[in-house]
Amino acid sequence: MNDSSELRGLALATLFPGFLGAHDVPPWLAELAADGLGGVVLFGRNVDPARGDAGVAALTRRLHELNPDLLVGIDEEGGDVTRLDVATGSTLPGNAALGALDDPAATERVAAEVGARLRAGGIDLNFAPVADVDSNTLNPVIGVRSFGFDPDIVARHVAAWVAGQQAQGVAATAKHFPGHGGTSEDSHLTVPSIDDPLDVIQTRDLPPFRAAVKADVKIVMTAHIRFPALDGDRPATLSRRVVTDVLRDELGYDGLVMTDGMDMHAISRTVGHAEGAVLALLAGVDALCVGGDTVDPGTVEAMAAALVQAVRSGRLPEERLAEAAGRVQALRRWLRDVRPPAVVHGAAADAARRAITVHGDVTLSAPPLVIELDDDPSMAAGPVPWGVGRHLADRLPGTVVARVTASTADLSAVIAALPSRRLVIGVRGVRRRPWQAEVVSAARVARPDLVVVDHDVNPLPEVLGSHYVLTHGAARVTAEAAADLLAGLGGV
C-alpha cells in the first residue's frame, strides 16, 4: 500500500471543487493544486462582467501556473444555463432551440464555436451536452436544457455536440446518466425517483448516452436520482449497478465518470459529502464535483481524508482509487494531443434565427407595451437576464417594458394606461406556473391582438393564442432574434 502522502495525492486527483473569486486564487485552493488536485469548476461568481472572457483567461492562466495538470471545468450549456454570459444572457441557443431546428450539422457548428471560446479562455472541459430526454412536461430543472422529447432527436444532437466541441480540444460531458428528464423534482433539493420499468429506461433514456459513447465522449456525469428498476433506493451516482454494470459494461464506456454536484441535497443532506465520495468511487465513479452551493475547503479535505481512510481500512480497494485518478490523468493527456481546426464564427446566431417559430401577425408597427412574467429561475440556471423586452426597446425606442411576478400580476392598470400600444407578453414555463396562463387569458380579453413570446418549451395552445413567437429557451441570442423579427428587421 502507498504511504499517506501518495494516497492523499490519488484522492485529491478525483476532486473538482469550486471556489470564490474572479480575480485571484484563494490560498487554500493554491495549496491543494500544488498537492495534486484533479481540477476546479468555474461558476458565474468566477466571471467578472467588466473583464469578460479576458478575465476568465487570466484566472485560468493563474490556475494552470499553480499546476499545469489542473483541469478547469465549467457549465456552459448555452440557452438558459450559462456561466460566461451570466450577466447578460447566453450567446448560444439552448438545446431546445437546436432540437427544434433539428439540423445536427448546425449543432456541431455551435458546439465548435463554444469549444473554441472555452479553449481560448483556458477551460479544459465543459459540462455539456445535456443528454436527458424531455419526457416530463413538469420537470423543474431540465425542460429547455434538453434537445427534445424524442430519444432519436436527442441522440443525434448529443453526438453532434460532442463531435463539435471535442474537435476544439475541450472535453464534452454527457449528463445526467442514466437520465434526468423524467423527474418532477429537482435533485438540487431532494432525491427524485424515476419509477418507470426497465424497458422504458432502455428505450427512452439510454439512447442519447449510447450515442455519446459512440461519439467518444470524454466525460459522463451521473444523476443523483433513484431508478428502482435498476437499483432500488440507491441514487445513480452511488450505484454500482448503474455506473459499472450499465454504463461501463452494457454501454461499453471506458472514459471518465464524474458526479453531478456533491453539494446538491440529494447527496449532501443524505449520506453527506465524505461518505458520498467513498460510495461514488465504490460504484465506479472517477471524479467528484463539489462546491456549487457553498465553498468550504474543509469539505474538500474531509472528502479526501474519507477516501484515504477507506483505502486504509480495506473498504475501498487502492486499485479502484488509482484507476479513478488514472482516468483523470488520461483526460489530461488527450487534451494535450488535440490540434483544433479553425472555426468560422456566426453559427450560434444563425441557428438562433432559424430556430424561431412564428404564428400569426406579430410584426410591430410602433413601440409596444411589453410585459414579462417573471419567476424564480431553476437552481441549475440561476439568475440570468432573459426576455425580449430590453431588445425590443433597443430596436423600437419608446418601447415600455414592465416585469411582473405572481404577487403583482394584476395588469389591468398598466394596460389601461397605454391603450394605443400593442401588447407583447413574455412567458416562461406556463405549465409549471399556472398564474402566468391566467394573466395571459385576462390580458387577451382586453387586447385580443396581443403577441405572446414563449421562452420555454411545451407551450399551452390556449396561452399562445393566434399571434405568438416561440424562442425555445431564454438565451439572449434567441431573444435578440425574436426582437428582430417583431421589429420587422428580418427573421424566419
C-alpha positions as CSV (number, residue, x, y, z in Angstrom):
1,M,0.0,0.0,0.0
2,N,1.2,3.5,-0.8
3,D,2.1,5.9,2.0
4,S,-0.3,8.5,3.3
5,S,1.0,11.3,1.0
6,E,0.7,9.2,-2.1
7,L,-2.8,8.1,-1.1
8,R,-3.8,11.7,-0.5
9,G,-2.5,12.6,-3.9
10,L,-4.6,9.9,-5.5
11,A,-7.6,11.1,-3.5
12,L,-7.1,14.8,-4.4
13,A,-6.8,13.8,-8.1
14,T,-10.5,12.8,-8.0
15,L,-11.8,16.1,-6.6
16,F,-13.1,19.1,-8.6
17,P,-14.2,21.9,-6.2
18,G,-15.5,25.3,-6.9
19,F,-14.2,28.5,-5.3
20,L,-14.9,32.1,-4.7
21,G,-13.3,34.9,-6.6
22,A,-13.0,36.2,-10.2
23,H,-9.5,37.8,-9.9
24,D,-7.3,35.5,-7.9
25,V,-7.0,32.0,-6.5
26,P,-7.7,31.6,-2.7
27,P,-4.7,30.3,-0.7
28,W,-6.4,27.0,0.2
29,L,-7.0,26.2,-3.4
30,A,-3.5,27.1,-4.4
31,E,-2.2,24.7,-1.7
32,L,-4.5,21.8,-2.9
33,A,-3.5,22.5,-6.5
34,A,0.2,22.1,-5.6
35,D,-0.7,18.8,-3.8
36,G,-2.3,17.3,-6.9
37,L,-5.9,18.4,-7.0
38,G,-7.7,17.0,-10.1
39,G,-9.4,20.2,-11.2
40,V,-11.7,23.0,-10.4
41,V,-15.1,24.1,-11.6
42,L,-15.9,27.7,-12.6
43,F,-19.3,29.3,-11.9
44,G,-20.8,32.6,-12.7
45,R,-19.3,34.0,-9.5
46,N,-15.8,33.5,-11.1
47,V,-16.6,35.7,-14.1
48,D,-16.0,39.4,-13.8
49,P,-18.6,41.1,-16.1
50,A,-16.3,44.1,-16.6
51,R,-13.5,41.9,-17.9
52,G,-15.5,39.1,-19.6
53,D,-13.6,36.4,-21.4
54,A,-10.2,38.2,-20.8
55,G,-10.8,38.0,-17.1
56,V,-11.6,34.3,-17.3
57,A,-8.5,33.7,-19.3
58,A,-6.4,35.5,-16.7
59,L,-7.9,33.4,-13.9
60,T,-7.3,30.1,-15.7
61,R,-3.8,31.1,-16.5
62,R,-3.1,31.6,-12.8
63,L,-4.7,28.2,-12.1
64,H,-2.5,26.5,-14.6
65,E,0.6,28.3,-13.3
66,L,-0.1,26.7,-9.9
67,N,-0.3,23.3,-11.5
68,P,-0.2,22.7,-15.3
69,D,-2.1,19.4,-14.8
70,L,-5.0,21.1,-13.1
71,L,-8.2,20.7,-15.2
72,V,-10.6,23.6,-15.4
73,G,-14.3,22.9,-16.0
74,I,-17.4,24.9,-16.5
75,D,-21.2,24.6,-17.1
76,E,-21.6,26.4,-20.5
77,E,-24.6,24.6,-22.0
78,G,-26.0,27.6,-23.8
79,G,-29.6,28.7,-23.6
80,D,-30.8,29.1,-20.0
81,V,-27.6,27.8,-18.4
82,T,-24.5,30.0,-18.9
83,R,-21.6,31.0,-16.7
84,L,-19.5,33.1,-19.1
85,D,-22.6,35.2,-20.0
86,V,-24.3,35.2,-16.6
87,A,-24.5,39.0,-16.6
88,T,-26.2,39.4,-19.9
89,G,-27.7,36.1,-21.1
90,S,-26.2,33.4,-23.3
91,T,-24.9,34.0,-26.8
92,L,-25.7,30.4,-27.6
93,P,-29.1,29.0,-28.5
94,G,-30.1,26.3,-26.0
95,N,-30.6,22.7,-26.6
96,A,-34.3,23.0,-27.1
97,A,-33.8,25.5,-29.9
98,L,-31.2,23.3,-31.6
99,G,-33.5,20.3,-31.2
100,A,-36.4,22.3,-32.7
101,L,-34.2,23.3,-35.6
102,D,-33.1,19.7,-35.9
103,D,-30.0,20.3,-38.0
104,P,-27.2,18.2,-36.5
105,A,-24.6,20.0,-38.7
106,A,-25.7,23.3,-37.1
107,T,-25.5,21.8,-33.6
108,E,-22.0,20.6,-34.4
109,R,-21.0,24.1,-35.6
110,V,-22.5,25.8,-32.5
111,A,-20.6,23.3,-30.3
112,A,-17.4,24.0,-32.1
113,E,-18.0,27.7,-31.6
114,V,-18.4,27.4,-27.9
115,G,-15.5,24.9,-27.8
116,A,-13.2,27.5,-29.4
117,R,-14.3,30.1,-27.0
118,L,-13.7,27.9,-24.0
119,R,-10.3,26.7,-25.1
120,A,-9.2,30.3,-25.7
121,G,-10.3,31.0,-22.2
122,G,-8.1,28.3,-20.8
123,I,-11.1,25.9,-20.0
124,D,-10.4,22.2,-20.4
125,L,-13.8,20.6,-20.0
126,N,-17.4,21.7,-20.4
127,F,-20.4,20.1,-18.6
128,A,-22.4,19.8,-21.8
129,P,-24.3,18.5,-23.6
130,V,-27.4,17.6,-21.6
131,A,-28.3,14.1,-22.9
132,D,-31.6,13.9,-20.9
133,V,-34.9,13.4,-22.8
134,D,-37.6,15.9,-22.0
135,S,-40.1,13.3,-21.1
136,N,-41.9,15.1,-18.2
137,T,-43.6,18.4,-19.0
138,L,-43.5,19.3,-15.3
139,N,-39.8,18.7,-14.9
140,P,-38.5,21.8,-12.9
141,V,-34.8,21.5,-13.9
142,I,-34.4,20.0,-17.4
143,G,-37.0,21.3,-19.9
144,V,-35.3,23.6,-22.3
145,R,-31.9,22.2,-21.4
146,S,-32.9,19.0,-23.4
147,F,-32.8,18.7,-27.2
148,G,-36.3,17.4,-27.0
149,F,-38.8,14.7,-26.2
150,D,-37.8,12.2,-28.9
151,P,-34.9,10.0,-27.9
152,D,-33.7,9.8,-31.5
153,I,-33.5,13.6,-31.9
154,V,-31.7,13.9,-28.6
155,A,-29.3,11.2,-29.5
156,R,-28.2,12.7,-32.8
157,H,-27.8,16.2,-31.4
158,V,-25.8,14.9,-28.4
159,A,-23.5,13.1,-30.8
160,A,-23.2,16.3,-32.9
161,W,-22.4,18.4,-29.9
162,V,-19.7,16.0,-28.7
163,A,-18.1,16.0,-32.1
164,G,-18.1,19.7,-32.5
165,Q,-16.8,20.7,-29.0
166,Q,-14.2,18.0,-28.7
167,A,-12.7,18.8,-32.0
168,Q,-11.7,22.1,-30.4
169,G,-9.9,20.3,-27.6
170,V,-12.5,20.8,-24.9
171,A,-13.8,17.6,-23.3
172,A,-17.6,17.2,-23.5
173,T,-19.8,15.8,-20.8
174,A,-23.0,13.8,-21.5
175,K,-25.3,14.3,-18.5
176,H,-27.1,13.2,-16.3
177,F,-26.7,9.5,-16.6
178,P,-28.9,7.5,-16.9
179,G,-31.4,10.3,-17.5
180,H,-32.9,13.2,-15.5
181,G,-35.7,14.1,-18.0
182,G,-38.5,12.0,-16.4
183,T,-38.4,13.6,-13.0
184,S,-40.9,16.0,-11.5
185,E,-38.5,17.0,-8.7
186,D,-35.1,18.7,-8.6
187,S,-32.1,16.8,-7.2
188,H,-30.6,20.1,-6.0
189,L,-33.4,19.9,-3.4
190,T,-34.3,16.3,-2.9
191,V,-33.7,12.7,-4.2
192,P,-36.0,12.3,-7.2
193,S,-37.1,8.9,-8.2
194,I,-37.9,7.7,-11.8
195,D,-40.2,4.7,-11.2
196,D,-40.6,3.6,-14.8
197,P,-39.9,0.0,-15.8
198,L,-36.5,-1.1,-17.2
199,D,-37.7,-1.3,-20.8
200,V,-38.8,2.3,-20.7
201,I,-35.5,3.4,-19.3
202,Q,-33.7,1.4,-22.0
203,T,-35.7,2.8,-24.9
204,R,-36.3,6.4,-23.7
205,D,-33.4,7.4,-21.6
206,L,-30.3,5.4,-22.7
207,P,-30.2,6.1,-26.5
208,P,-28.6,9.5,-26.1
209,F,-25.9,8.2,-23.8
210,R,-25.3,5.3,-26.2
211,A,-24.8,7.9,-29.0
212,A,-22.5,9.9,-26.8
213,V,-20.4,6.8,-26.0
214,K,-20.2,6.0,-29.8
215,A,-19.1,9.6,-30.4
216,D,-16.2,9.1,-27.9
217,V,-17.5,11.5,-25.3
218,K,-14.7,12.0,-22.7
219,I,-16.9,12.5,-19.6
220,V,-20.3,11.1,-18.5
221,M,-21.9,12.8,-15.5
222,T,-24.1,10.9,-13.2
223,A,-27.6,11.8,-11.9
224,H,-28.5,11.9,-8.2
225,I,-31.7,10.1,-8.9
226,R,-33.1,6.8,-7.8
227,F,-34.1,4.3,-10.5
228,P,-35.8,1.4,-8.7
229,A,-35.9,-0.7,-11.8
230,L,-32.1,-0.6,-11.8
231,D,-31.0,-0.4,-8.2
232,G,-33.7,0.0,-5.5
233,D,-33.4,3.2,-3.4
234,R,-29.7,4.0,-4.2
235,P,-29.1,7.2,-6.3
236,A,-27.4,6.5,-9.6
237,T,-24.3,8.4,-8.5
238,L,-23.8,5.8,-5.7
239,S,-25.0,2.8,-7.6
240,R,-22.5,0.2,-8.9
241,R,-25.4,-1.4,-10.8
242,V,-25.9,1.9,-12.8
243,V,-22.3,3.1,-13.1
244,T,-20.4,-0.1,-13.6
245,D,-23.0,-2.7,-14.8
246,V,-25.0,-0.4,-17.2
247,L,-22.6,2.4,-18.2
248,R,-19.3,0.5,-18.2
249,D,-20.3,-3.0,-19.1
250,E,-23.6,-2.6,-21.1
251,L,-22.8,0.6,-22.9
252,G,-19.1,-0.1,-23.2
253,Y,-17.9,3.2,-21.8
254,D,-14.3,3.5,-20.5
255,G,-13.9,7.2,-20.1
256,L,-14.1,9.5,-17.1
257,V,-17.3,9.3,-15.0
258,M,-18.0,12.4,-12.9
259,T,-20.7,13.1,-10.4
260,D,-23.1,15.9,-10.5
261,G,-22.5,18.4,-7.8
262,M,-22.0,16.7,-4.4
263,D,-23.4,19.8,-2.7
264,M,-26.8,19.0,-4.1
265,H,-29.2,18.0,-1.4
266,A,-29.7,14.5,-2.9
267,I,-26.1,13.8,-1.6
268,S,-25.1,16.4,0.9
269,R,-28.3,16.1,3.0
270,T,-28.5,12.3,2.8
271,V,-25.2,10.4,3.0
272,G,-23.1,13.6,3.2
273,H,-20.1,14.7,1.2
274,A,-17.4,12.4,2.7
275,E,-19.4,9.2,2.7
276,G,-20.8,10.1,-0.7
277,A,-17.3,10.3,-2.0
278,V,-16.5,6.8,-0.9
279,L,-19.7,5.3,-2.1
280,A,-19.4,7.0,-5.5
281,L,-15.9,5.6,-6.1
282,L,-17.1,2.2,-5.0
283,A,-19.8,2.5,-7.6
284,G,-17.3,3.2,-10.3
285,V,-17.2,7.0,-10.4
286,D,-13.8,8.6,-11.1
287,A,-14.3,12.3,-10.3
288,L,-16.2,14.2,-7.7
289,C,-17.7,17.7,-8.5
290,V,-18.1,19.7,-5.3
291,G,-18.5,23.4,-4.4
292,G,-21.6,24.6,-6.3
293,D,-23.7,26.0,-3.4
294,T,-21.1,26.6,-0.8
295,V,-17.3,26.8,-1.0
296,D,-15.8,25.1,2.1
297,P,-12.2,23.9,1.9
298,G,-12.9,21.8,5.0
299,T,-15.4,19.8,3.0
300,V,-12.9,19.1,0.2
301,E,-10.3,18.0,2.8
302,A,-12.9,15.8,4.5
303,M,-13.7,14.1,1.2
304,A,-10.0,13.4,0.5
305,A,-9.5,12.1,4.1
306,A,-12.5,9.8,3.8
307,L,-11.1,8.3,0.6
308,V,-7.7,7.7,2.2
309,Q,-9.3,6.2,5.3
310,A,-11.5,3.9,3.1
311,V,-8.4,2.5,1.4
312,R,-6.5,2.1,4.7
313,S,-9.5,0.2,6.2
314,G,-9.8,-2.1,3.2
315,R,-13.3,-0.8,2.3
316,L,-12.1,0.9,-0.9
317,P,-9.5,-1.0,-2.9
318,E,-6.4,1.1,-3.6
319,E,-6.6,-0.1,-7.2
320,R,-10.0,1.5,-7.6
321,L,-8.8,4.8,-6.3
322,A,-5.7,4.6,-8.6
323,E,-7.9,3.7,-11.5
324,A,-10.1,6.8,-10.9
325,A,-7.0,9.1,-10.6
326,G,-5.6,7.4,-13.8
327,R,-8.7,8.3,-15.8
328,V,-8.3,12.0,-14.8
329,Q,-4.7,11.8,-16.0
330,A,-5.7,10.1,-19.2
331,L,-8.1,13.0,-19.9
332,R,-5.1,15.5,-19.4
333,R,-3.1,13.5,-22.0
334,W,-6.0,13.7,-24.5
335,L,-6.3,17.4,-24.1
336,R,-2.7,18.0,-24.8
337,D,-2.8,16.0,-28.0
338,V,-5.7,17.8,-29.7
339,R,-4.9,20.1,-32.6
340,P,-8.2,22.1,-33.2
341,P,-9.2,23.2,-36.7
342,A,-10.2,26.8,-37.3
343,V,-13.7,27.8,-36.5
344,V,-15.9,30.1,-38.6
345,H,-18.0,32.1,-36.1
346,G,-21.6,33.1,-36.6
347,A,-23.1,29.6,-36.3
348,A,-24.9,30.3,-33.0
349,A,-26.6,33.5,-34.2
350,D,-27.6,31.8,-37.4
351,A,-29.1,28.7,-35.6
352,A,-31.0,31.0,-33.2
353,R,-32.6,32.9,-36.1
354,R,-33.6,29.7,-37.8
355,A,-35.0,28.1,-34.7
356,I,-37.6,30.8,-34.0
357,T,-41.2,29.7,-34.6
358,V,-43.8,32.3,-35.6
359,H,-47.6,32.2,-35.9
360,G,-50.0,34.9,-36.9
361,D,-49.3,38.6,-37.3
362,V,-46.5,39.5,-34.9
363,T,-44.9,42.5,-36.7
364,L,-45.0,45.7,-34.6
365,S,-45.6,48.9,-36.4
366,A,-44.9,51.1,-33.4
367,P,-43.2,50.8,-30.0
368,P,-45.2,48.2,-27.9
369,L,-46.0,47.7,-24.3
370,V,-44.0,44.6,-23.2
371,I,-45.0,42.8,-20.0
372,E,-42.7,40.0,-18.9
373,L,-44.0,37.4,-16.4
374,D,-41.1,36.7,-14.1
375,D,-40.5,34.0,-11.6
376,D,-37.7,32.2,-9.8
377,P,-35.2,30.6,-12.1
378,S,-34.2,26.9,-11.8
379,M,-31.3,26.2,-9.5
380,A,-29.3,24.9,-12.4
381,A,-29.6,28.2,-14.3
382,G,-29.5,30.7,-11.6
383,P,-30.5,34.4,-12.1
384,V,-29.6,35.3,-15.7
385,P,-31.3,38.1,-17.6
386,W,-33.9,36.9,-20.0
387,G,-36.8,38.3,-22.1
388,V,-37.4,40.1,-25.4
389,G,-38.4,43.5,-23.8
390,R,-34.9,45.0,-23.5
391,H,-34.0,44.0,-27.0
392,L,-37.3,45.5,-28.4
393,A,-36.5,48.7,-26.6
394,D,-33.2,48.9,-28.4
395,R,-34.9,48.3,-31.8
396,L,-38.1,50.3,-31.2
397,P,-37.2,53.3,-29.0
398,G,-40.1,54.2,-26.8
399,T,-41.0,50.6,-26.0
400,V,-42.3,50.3,-22.5
401,V,-41.2,47.2,-20.5
402,A,-42.8,46.0,-17.3
403,R,-41.9,42.9,-15.3
404,V,-44.5,41.3,-13.0
405,T,-44.4,38.4,-10.7
406,A,-47.1,36.1,-9.2
407,S,-47.6,38.6,-6.4
408,T,-48.0,41.6,-8.7
409,A,-49.9,40.0,-11.5
410,D,-52.8,42.4,-12.0
411,L,-52.1,44.0,-15.3
412,S,-55.3,46.0,-15.7
413,A,-53.9,49.3,-14.6
414,V,-50.7,49.2,-16.8
415,I,-52.7,48.0,-19.8
416,A,-55.3,50.7,-19.4
417,A,-52.6,53.4,-19.0
418,L,-51.3,52.7,-22.6
419,P,-54.5,51.9,-24.6
420,S,-52.9,52.5,-28.0
421,R,-49.9,50.2,-27.6
422,R,-49.9,46.7,-29.0
423,L,-49.3,44.3,-26.1
424,V,-46.5,41.8,-26.0
425,I,-46.4,39.3,-23.1
426,G,-43.3,37.2,-22.4
427,V,-43.8,34.0,-20.6
428,R,-41.6,31.3,-19.3
429,G,-42.7,27.9,-18.0
430,V,-46.5,28.3,-18.1
431,R,-47.1,24.6,-17.4
432,R,-45.3,24.9,-14.1
433,R,-46.6,28.4,-13.3
434,P,-50.4,28.5,-13.8
435,W,-50.6,32.1,-12.7
436,Q,-48.9,33.1,-16.0
437,A,-51.7,31.4,-18.0
438,E,-54.3,33.2,-16.0
439,V,-52.6,36.6,-16.6
440,V,-52.4,36.0,-20.4
441,S,-56.1,35.0,-20.6
442,A,-57.2,38.1,-18.7
443,A,-55.0,40.3,-20.9
444,R,-56.3,38.8,-24.1
445,V,-59.8,39.9,-23.2
446,A,-58.6,43.5,-23.2
447,R,-56.2,43.1,-26.1
448,P,-57.3,40.3,-28.5
449,D,-54.3,41.0,-30.8
450,L,-51.7,40.6,-28.1
451,V,-48.5,38.8,-29.1
452,V,-47.2,36.0,-26.8
453,V,-43.4,35.4,-26.7
454,D,-42.8,32.0,-25.1
455,H,-39.3,31.5,-23.9
456,D,-39.8,27.9,-22.8
457,V,-40.9,24.5,-24.2
458,N,-44.1,22.6,-24.1
459,P,-46.3,25.7,-24.7
460,L,-50.0,25.6,-23.9
461,P,-52.1,26.4,-27.0
462,E,-54.7,28.4,-25.0
463,V,-51.9,30.6,-23.8
464,L,-50.3,31.1,-27.2
465,G,-53.5,32.2,-29.0
466,S,-53.4,33.4,-32.6
467,H,-50.2,35.6,-32.5
468,Y,-47.1,34.2,-31.0
469,V,-43.3,33.6,-31.2
470,L,-41.6,30.6,-29.8
471,T,-37.9,31.0,-28.9
472,H,-37.4,27.6,-27.4
473,G,-35.4,28.9,-24.5
474,A,-34.3,32.0,-22.8
475,A,-30.9,32.7,-24.3
476,R,-30.1,36.3,-25.2
477,V,-29.3,35.3,-28.8
478,T,-32.8,33.8,-29.3
479,A,-34.4,36.8,-27.6
480,E,-32.5,39.1,-30.0
481,A,-33.6,37.1,-33.0
482,A,-37.2,37.3,-31.8
483,A,-36.8,41.1,-31.3
484,D,-35.5,41.5,-34.8
485,L,-38.5,39.6,-36.2
486,L,-41.1,41.5,-34.1
487,A,-39.5,44.8,-35.1
488,G,-39.6,43.9,-38.8
489,L,-35.9,43.7,-39.1
490,G,-35.8,40.2,-40.6
491,G,-36.2,36.7,-39.3
492,V,-37.6,33.4,-40.4
